[in-house]
């Protein structure tokens, strides 16, 4: 009989989450690179490569902060389910977490695209103007 232990459940779920995390990180980095090369001055970027690397490092840290908030409830849920070791509940939570990540991938990609459009028009990232509905 092939019974899953608590460690098997936790390691499997954390491995799946790590792959989703890398996918989200790839999306963030792709948007950041596209943003820099679309709106940046290429001559200025070529002259200041160290500053560009520092900016990408800072952006990577910010992206990890955002991803931490997105992933925290699912990681905590997986840890609790590994402790409880209820397989039907674990399977339900996996299907629920798939929906959760599909929803957040839509939200993240939409916000990144909106940020690019907002920057193209206002020459600034999304700020309080994004949420104001009247023009006064």
N, C-alpha and C positions, 0 to 999 in steps of 0.2 A: 504494500500500500504506500502511496506517495502522499503523505500528509505534509502540509505546509506548516513550518514552524513560524513563530513570531518574527524571527530574524529574516526568514525567507520572504514573508509578506512585506516587511519594512524595506528590505534591500530591493526587491522588485519594484515597489512603488516609488522609492527614491530614485532608482535608475530611470524609470519612465519620466519622472518629474525633471530630472537632469537633462534629458533629451529635449523636453519641451522648453526648459530654460534656455538651452543653447539655441533653439529655434527663435525664441523671443529676442535673445541677445543679437542674433544675426539680423533680425528685422530692424532693431534699433540701430545697429552699426551701419547697415545698408542705407537707411534713411539719413543718418548723420553724414556719411560719405557723400551721398547724392546732394544733400543740402549744402555742404561745403563747396563742392565743385560746381554746383549750379549757381549759387549766389556769391561765391568767393572770387577774388581777383587772383587768377592763376600765377601771375608774376609775383605778387606779394606772398602767396602761399609757398612758392618755390624758394623764396628768399628766407623765409622763416620756418624751416622744417621742424626745429626744436619746439617752437611755440605751438605749431600745429600738432605735434605729438603730445605735448602737455595738454592741449585742449581736448584731444581725443581721449586721453587718460581721464581727464576730469569728466568728460561725457560718459565714459564707461562706468565710472563710479556712480554717477547720477542714474544711469540706466539700471545698474544693479540695485540701487535704492528703490526705484520704482518696481522692479521685478520682485524685490523682497516683500513689498506690500501686497503684490498680486499673489505670490506663492505661499505666503505665511499661513492663511487658513487651510489650504490643502495639505501642507506639510504637517501642521498640527493635527488635522483630521487623520492623516495616514499614521501618525505616531499613536494616536488614541486607538485606532482600529487594529494596529499591530498588538497593542496591549490587550485589547478585548478579545481579539482573534475570532471574530465572527465573520466567516467567509461570505455568507449572503449579504450582510451589511457592507462588507468590503467591496463586493462586486457592485452593489448599488452605488456606493460612494465613488467608485471608479467611473461609472457612467455619468454620475452627476458632475464629477470633476472634468470630464470631457466637455460637457456642455458649458461649464464655467470657463474653461480655457478657450473654447470657440467664441464665447461672448466677449471675453477680454481681448482676444486677438482682434476681433472686429472693432472694439472700442479703441485699442491702441493704434491700429492702422488708421482708423478714422481721425483720431486726434493728431497723429503725425502728419497726415495729409492736410488737415485743417491748419496746422501750424505752418506748413509750407505756403499755403494760400494766404494765410494771414500775414506772414512775413513778406510775401511778394507784394501785397497791397500796402501794408503799413510800415514796412522795413523794421519790424520789431516782432519778437516772438509773442505767442498768445499771452495776453494780460487781461486786465479787468474789462477792457473794451470788448473782448470776445463775448462777455456775458451781458452786456448792456443792449437792450432792444430798441431804445429810442435814440434819435440822432441829436438830441439837445446837448 
